[in-house]
Amino acid sequence: MVTPLKGPDTLDREGSDRLVEHVISGGVDAIFILGTTGEGPGLSYRLRKEFVERVCGQVNGRLPVLVGITDTAFSESVALAEVARQHGADAVVAAPPYYFTASQPELKSYFQQLADQISLPLFLYNMPSHTQTHIGVDTVAQLADHEKIIGFKDSSADLIYFQKVVERLAGNPGFTLLCGPEELLIQSLISGGHGGVNGGANMFPHLYVDLYRSWESGGLDRMAELQKRVLEISSAIYTKGDSGAGYLQGLKCALSLLGICEGHLALPWRRFSGDKRERIREALERLESVVTQ
């Protein structure tokens, strides 16, 4: 879920409430806040805490809420995990600390200590393009033995890597394996994954739910049709920016045009305006008629 903002460091509270209701009405199984799409590491600690309280209060136990606690400071990750617990979140999610890269033994020790010091279950989060650190297959398998480490989200976009993780964890059926890139959701399910964490579900939650349900029911023709729509969204909405945050600029612009929340981002990124906003508007007009079929 995105973090709706009224400015670089101001929460769009009404937009947050609308977005929560929008994704719940679309049939999602859980909500993940303060991840990559949620700009977690780019937000002030004050705003992160406010958002955790707002979302958990709005959800009010209707669905599981997962909270991203990724940070360069170990103590801040622990502190945010405690905030998540206090407000009723169900689990936390952490990527490796970024800036300095860590070795695999260091990563294993880091996540073990993190799991030991927090009270909520922990999901590992592999996001090497942003953290510059890759969680190795052996490291994931070893950490999965920790009683409080219950799952793994992979946003590497490396299906061979994901398949190797699935194979290594075959003897641990209670450990959840999730795919980040929505374009690879179907491929990850075929490989043995359990679901996806899809940014596009902020806009069209029912589409991604339908795609997953089609997989469950074995509707291959329907899956192929829905996968095509997912790829159309990716091409039309996520490719209009000039920076590494272009995906998110397009997504937030689309949400503002849909009347769900404002399109602001945390600094240094700016919301789309002018020609780029108009191109997103035109793309949405084309997509809405297709996606809702």
GIMO-V37210 format. One record per run of one state. SS is the DSSP state (H for helix, E for strand, L for the rest). FROM is the first residue (numbers start at 1). LEN is the number of residues. If there is no record, write none. Layout:
# GIMO-V37210
ss=SS from=FROM len=LEN
ss=SS from=FROM len=LEN
This chain:
# GIMO-V37210
ss=L from=1 len=4
ss=E from=5 len=3
ss=L from=8 len=2
ss=E from=10 len=2
ss=L from=12 len=1
ss=H from=13 len=13
ss=L from=26 len=4
ss=E from=30 len=4
ss=L from=34 len=6
ss=H from=40 len=3
ss=L from=43 len=2
ss=H from=45 len=15
ss=L from=60 len=4
ss=E from=64 len=5
ss=L from=69 len=5
ss=H from=74 len=13
ss=L from=87 len=4
ss=E from=91 len=5
ss=L from=96 len=8
ss=H from=104 len=14
ss=L from=118 len=3
ss=E from=121 len=6
ss=L from=127 len=1
ss=H from=128 len=4
ss=L from=132 len=5
ss=H from=137 len=7
ss=L from=144 len=5
ss=E from=149 len=6
ss=L from=155 len=4
ss=H from=159 len=10
ss=L from=169 len=7
ss=E from=176 len=4
ss=L from=180 len=2
ss=H from=182 len=9
ss=L from=191 len=4
ss=E from=195 len=2
ss=L from=197 len=4
ss=H from=201 len=17
ss=L from=218 len=2
ss=H from=220 len=18
ss=L from=238 len=8
ss=H from=246 len=12
ss=L from=258 len=16
ss=H from=274 len=18
ss=L from=292 len=2
